[in-house]
Amino acid sequence: MWTALRERHYRLINPVEARVLALVAQGYNAQEAARLMDVTPATVRRHVAEVCHRVFETTEIPQERDKLRVWIAPHLTCCIPLVHEMIENDRRTV
């Protein structure tokens, strides 16, 4: 059971990765996220790839951003609350 939980839940996301995940969850592409974070699109893509590498094994979903979008929703409250908080803060400022 512990192995199954570890495979499905990911808790070691740093604040920068959380910001990238929050922007991905809200539908921003790499260029838009990079502009908001004041980094290059390549940096955003690298963060997405690194998180995907740690979170996923082979899946049927081809694009990394799409994989994350599918994964983020059920994990917002249980293992990535910082991402949830960032999304809620973004919604309040819009």
Secondary structure, 3 states (H helix, E strand, C coil): CHHHHHHHCCCCCCHHHHHHHHHHHCCCCHHHHHHHHCCCHHHHHHHHHHHHHHHCCCCCCCCHHHHHHHHHHHHCCCCCHHHHHHHHHHHHHC
